[in-house]
Amino acid sequence: MSHSVGQVAGFAGVTVRTLHHYDEIGLLVPSGRNHAGHRRYGDADLDRLQQILFYRELGFPLEEVASLLDDPDADPRAHLRRQHELLTARIAKLQEMAAAVETAMEAKKMGIDLTPEERFEVFGDSDPEQYAEETERRWGDTEAYRESQRRSATYTKDDWKRINDEFAAVHAHLGDLLAQGFAADSREAMDGAEEHRRFISRYHYECGHEMHTCLGEMYVADERFTAFYEAIRPGLAVYMRDAIQANAARGK
């Protein structure tokens, strides 16, 4: 039994464009074609797509996924064991976060004050204030920093919620492009990087391509920024840097 590209896209929760892209780069070439030349996918193709999507969800770049799946010595069961181990580790971390939220909810309900350690232990050693301190130390004397401070002073609590929600959507979109296998220099990824740059210019300070490229480098060089983007989607920090660089080159 075989399936059309539209059916497979529906099964897997991916776009038809993604499947076309996988075919074009040789990652998932459908085993059949109908009389009109349209792609037809068999059970073996669906098995391979499942493996691809498992690895993509775990943050593996497409090139590495192809190498893993095309290794003649690879045991399909070994792939599943490896994916199970990685997914189990991620689930454990998410369960810790969920438990922390439940504890906070219960404490609020019962009127219990949590200790500082109890409030933040799930986040490890991360200190959000370090970003603000380092930003001022690095760029406090720049016009961009002063402009950001001027704009920030005018924002209300509702403004900040709307701005943060919008920025989260920008990051989520780039993470989705990474998961779907779009190259960092694809039109889609460059458009996502451009929206990221325009967001900064719209709400914080005028961010030209040169400054945006510097930010992209910092996302990879500074482990705190890297950790922030890796939490959204494994591999996103490098992906954003590369998309930002490609977009800057396009802008020239």
N, C-alpha and C positions, 0 to 999 in steps of 0.2 A: 504494500500500500504506500502511495506517495502523496505528498501534500504540496499545495501551492505556496509561493513565497508569502502571500497574504495570510494564509492559514498558520504558517509557522511563526510569522511575526505575532499573530494573536496568541498562539500557544505560549511563546517565550516572553511576551511582554516587551518586545523590542520593535523598532521601526523597520519597515521594508527597506528604507535607505541603509540602515545598519547591515542588514543581510546582504544587500547589493555590495556594500563596501567590503564585507568579509569575503565575498566571492571574488571581487576585483583584486584583492591582495593575496588570494590563495589560501586564506585561513579556513574558509568553509565553502568549498565548491560543491554545489548540489550534484547528486549522483545521476540525475536524469533531467531530460527536457521533454516537453510534449511536442506535438506535431507543429505547433506554432513557435517553438523555440523558447517557451517560457520555463523557468526553473521549476523543478520538482524535487522534493526532499524526501528521502527514505528514512527508515528507522535508524540506520547507522549515522546519517546526517544529523538527526535529532540528538543522538547520543553525543556526537562531537560538539554540537551547539551547547548542550548542557554543560559539558566540560569547559568550553570557552567562557560561558557566562559565570560559572563558578570561579574560575581564575580571575576574570575581570572584576568580579565583585570583591575579590581579595586584593585587588590593586596591581595585578601583574600586567605589564605592558604587552601589547599584542604580539610584538616580536618574540618575547619570551614565551608567551602562550603557544605560539606556533612551534617553537623549538621543543617545548615540553611534549606537545601532542604528537609531533612528527618524529620523535626519538624512536628508532626501530627497536631499541632495547627496553623501552618503557612498558611497564605492566599497567593496564587500565586500572587494576585494583590498587596499585601504588598511588595513582593519581587521586583516587577517591580517599585513600587513607590520609594522604598529605592534606587534601582539602578539608577533610573532617577535622584534622588536628588544628589547622589554622582557623576554621570557623568556630571550633569549640573555644579557642582562646578568645576570639572576639566576643562570642556569646557570654563568656564568663565576665568580661569587662563590662558589657552592657547590663548584665544582671547586677553587678555591683552598683552601677549608676542607678538602675531602677530601684534597688533596695534603698539607696540613699534618698531618693525622691520619696519613697513610701515612708521612710523614717521621718523625713521633714514634714510630710503631710500629717502623719499621726501625731507628731509633736505639736503642730499647730492646733490640731483638733483637741488635744488634751491640755493645751495651755502649758506645755513643757518647754523650757528654754534649753536648747542644745548648747553644749560647750563649743567654743571655736574649733577645737580639734574634731568634734563630731560633725560639725557643719561642712568642713572642707577636706576631710581625710580622703574622700573618694577622688579628689582632684590631684592628689600627690603633692609635689613641691611647686606647682605652678603659681605664680604671683602675678595677677593681671596688672597691678600697679607698676610693675617693672616696665611695661610698654610705655606708659605715660612718662615715667621718669627718664627712660632712655630716649624717647622722642624729643623731650625738651633738651636733654644734654646734647644730642646730635644736631638738632635743627632749630634750637631755640632762637638763634640769631638770624634765621632766614625769614624772608617775606612770606614764604609758603606757610611756615609755622604760625606767624602772626595772623595771617589771613584765616587759618584754621581756627585759631583761638577766638577771633572776632565773630566768625560765623557760629561757632559752638555756643557762645554766650547768649545767642538769640534763640536757641532751640528750647522748646518746652519738653516736658516728659513725653507727651504724645508724639512730638516731632521725633524724638530719639527712638521711640518704639517703631515708628513708621520707617525711619532711616535704617535701623538695624534689620528690620524685616526685609527691606528691599535689598540690602547688602547680602543678607543670607540667601536670598533668591538668586542673586548674581553668582555667588559661590556655588550654590546647588546646581545651577545650570552648567557651569564649567565642569563640575564633578560628574554630571550626567553625560556630558560630551566625552569625558575621559572614559567612563564606563562603557559607552557605546562604541568606543574604538576610533573616534575621530582623531586624526593626527593633530599635534599641536600647531602645525602650520596650515591646517585646513581652514577654509573660509569660515566654517562654523566656530572653530576655536578662536580664530582671530577676531571675529565679531564679538564673541564672549569677552575676550580681553579688552576690546575697545569699549564695551559697556562698563567693564570694571574701571577703566580709566575715566570715562565720562562720569561715572558715579562719584569718584573722588573729586573731580572738578566741580560737580554740581553741589556737593554738600560740604566739602572741606577746603580745598584750595585748587588753584589752577594747576592741573597735572599734565604737563606735556609728555611727549613720547620718551624723551631722555630721562625725565624724572621717573616715569612709569617703569622704564627698564631697570633703573636702580632699585626700585621697590621689588621688582621681580627677582633680582639677584639676592636681595635681602631675605625674601621668603625661603630661599634655599640655604643661604649662608648662616642665618640666625636660627638656631635650633628651636627657639620658642615659637617663631612664626611658622617654621616647618611643622612643628607639632600641631599647631592650630589647623593648618590646612590638611595635614594627614588625618586628623580626626574627622574631617568632612568626607574625604575620600582618599584612601592610600594612593600615593603617587601624585596627588594634586599640586603639591608645592612645586615640583619640577615641571609639571605640565603647565602650570600657570606662568612660571618664568619663561618657558619656551614659547608659549602662545603670546605672551607680552612682547618678547623679542621679535617674533614673526610679525606681529601687528605693527610694531614700530618700524620695521623694515618696509612693510606695505605702506605705512604712512608717509615714508620718504619718497 
